[in-house]
Amino acid sequence: MRGHDVDHLKSNQIFQAIVDEKDLFADQRVHLNQCQLCRSEKTRLETELYRLGQLAEKHAPKNRRQVVLAEPSSRFMGSIPRFWKMSLATAVSLAFLTVTIWWFSAPRQMSPPINGKTVQIIMADDAQFMSEIGKMVENALPEVYFQILGENDSIFNDAFMEFMIPSTENGAITYHLVQKGQVIC
């Protein structure tokens, strides 16, 4: 498609002109309007494409029934009329409002009323609990061990306490540290 001294449009540029002439550069559009050879090539390709479209339309199978696309609707409330939807929304809103007003206006009692007698009972329980803790701080052994010894108020020395409750800080021998065949003594 080359003339003597003029560069003609290539086939892809002619196809671009068939689709939309604005896709071509300005100088290419001017050349297409002035050059008889490029215009005839464009009309020839257009007629071929038109015949190809006619052939495809002629040989395409006919639709037996018309395709109708359904309007998208939600499955949950799609078939319910608008009036009933609005009524349901209003009823739910009123129920929520009623429950909210009732909840905040009703008097609430989170705990039983506290009177003087209740305070005395609570304080007595606390005092008894604290006295038991105090006894355990002074002497951590239970009352049963005192009965075994025969003394109720004996004060134990550190050696006896170490014997009864060995400390782990001194590296006490435990079952896991003993190896087979080793003499402990």
C-alpha positions, 0 to 999 in steps of 0.5 A, a space after each residue: 500500500 505504498 505509493 511513489 513518495 507517500 506513506 499510506 496507512 497500514 492495515 491495522 491503522 485502517 481497522 482503527 479508522 473503521 472502529 473510530 477515526 479519533 483513534 488515529 493521529 491527526 496527520 493520519 486522519 488528514 491522509 485518510 481524507 485526502 488519499 483515494 487509495 486508503 479510503 477505498 481500502 477502508 470501504 472495502 474492509 467495511 463491506 467485507 466486515 458487513 457481509 461477514 456480520 450478515 453471514 453470521 446473523 443468517 446462520 446463527 440459530 434462532 431463539 425459541 423463546 425470548 430471554 427475560 432477565 429477572 429483576 434482582 430481589 432478595 430472597 428474604 423479603 422479595 415477594 412481600 408487598 411494600 406496604 407489609 414491609 413498611 408495617 413490619 419495620 414500623 412494628 419492630 421499631 415500636 417494639 424496640 422503643 417500648 422495650 428500651 423505655 421500659 428498661 431504663 424507666 423500671 426501678 432496678 435492684 442489683 443487690 438486696 438492701 443493706 441494713 444495719 443487721 446485714 452489715 454486722 453479719 458481713 463484718 463478722 464473717 470478714 473478721 472471722 476470716 481475717 482471724 483465721 488468716 492471722 493464725 495461719 501466718 503465725 503457725 501454718 500447721 493445721 490443728 491436727 498436727 498440734 493434736 499429734 504433738 500433744 501441744 496446742 501452743 508450741 512454737 516450732 523452731 526452723 529446723 522442725 519446719 524444715 523437716 516438715 516442709 523441705 524448701 526447694 532452695 536448698 536443692 532437696 533430693 526429689 524422685 526425679 533427681 535420684 538415678 538408679 543404683 545411686 546411694 542417697 546417704 
